[in-house]
């Protein structure tokens, strides 16, 4: 499968990221339900610290999933609401595939 998220020659930490094979539409989703596959991938990702350091979500006004959290305009989304939405996400959101 083609790596959809990172450039042709990713850094070593990018290549090791659990989200490397996910669609950018999932990783950069603003809603927890759509971001559920990326949030689940982050849970066991070995490079969460490198990701947060490189992305610097608070400084870059990041939207999407970074280091196990959903960010909107550089602020972490409400963790309780995100957890509830991920738990209730339909099966297609859990697999990262639609249809």
FENNOR-V393920 format. One record per backbone hydrogen bond with DSSP energy under -0.5 kcal/mol. CO is the residue of the C=O (numbers start at 1). NH is the residue of the N-H. Records with the same first field share a line. If there is no record, write none. Layout:
# FENNOR-V393920
CO->NH ; NH
This chain:
# FENNOR-V393920
2->4
7->10
8->10
11->15
12->16
13->17
14->17
17->20
19->22
20->4 ; 5
23->26 ; 27
24->28
26->29
27->65
31->35
32->36
35->38 ; 39
36->40
37->41
38->42
39->43
40->44
41->44
42->45
45->48
47->51
48->52
49->53
50->54
51->55
52->56
56->59 ; 60
57->61 ; 62
62->74
64->71
66->69
69->66 ; 71
70->77
71->64
72->75
75->72
78->82
79->83
80->84
81->85
82->86
83->87
84->88
85->89
86->89
90->93 ; 94
91->95
92->96 ; 97
93->37
